[in-house]
Amino acid sequence: MFKKEKEVAEKIERLIQALKSEESDVRKYAAESLGAIGEARAVDPLIQALKDENWKVRREAVWALGKIGETAIKSLIQALKSEDSSLRKKAVWALGMIGGSIAVESLIQALKSEDSDVRKIGSSKAVEPLSQVSLKDKDKNVQKVAKSALENILARKILMPS
């Protein structure tokens, strides 16, 4: 069993290194594979991949972090504080995919962000903050997304009562 664990660890390390490849397709597939594996060691390299020049790599990194789940939350919360608005937006998306109380609380705090893309959120715990903050937002796109999020949240609640 030890030999197999070592082989898996080596493969994961190669995938992490592949995130630095010059070929965007290699980086994209590495992010996708790391997400499928759900390896916690990949969180920080995937956070870095959120800054990749290629949008497909960034998209796969977001999905990978969302699939990795709770072990990615701390790093994603830190990414919410980045000066890079694109990185903040992607962190919001990944936190939204993960869900859970810690992620939701971070997203609710993100409603206070100056960046309209970061103020977009979609969780049942966010109904009140969405209603109070986002629907009154000066950015019409935020209002539109907030309305859509509220409709989706309410539809899920009606279809799947707790």
Steps between C-alpha positions, in 0.01 A plus 500: 500500500786739577642461148162583346456807725846618396411456131178698546689775682752518215221523240334779696831684519542466123152644448583792730817559298296477178308809616821688409528359148542734206209322329161630610327169422743319731426752778125467440503119515726506806251724684212280388679184618594651836137593555385149412750357747401753768853534630545761776868551411383650172307789660777761498623416148138513379454840668800614295339350189203733554736771371592307183497694173273236341133515596455123459773436756340751739159336453638152574686632805175646639316174443789301648500711816125460526536123470782488755256660739550602857878468502508780241283742698778668700704576188192620312406733786851647476452538124191714573742759641717510188551823309428302182125534438501206260649278771243625753218421257626148442541444875134598545395247235705221661371582850148497363557152358638375831222644714492428872473750781858633490490554124156661520606737778798606289274555203259705708794717604589528132168678445672805648776494238564796271520255209153429357606158370597398853162607639325222307395206719247215510425320828186467710685658794557802279132581432482781754838657412417469131166668554642781710829568323509370145151591383571861595844496339578784259637250244203375290686176417537421872127568545420264210724222635367548854141471376589185306684354802204571727261337252725193477538480878125527554428243227742253662346562842150440366602190305721358776368610840735452792 
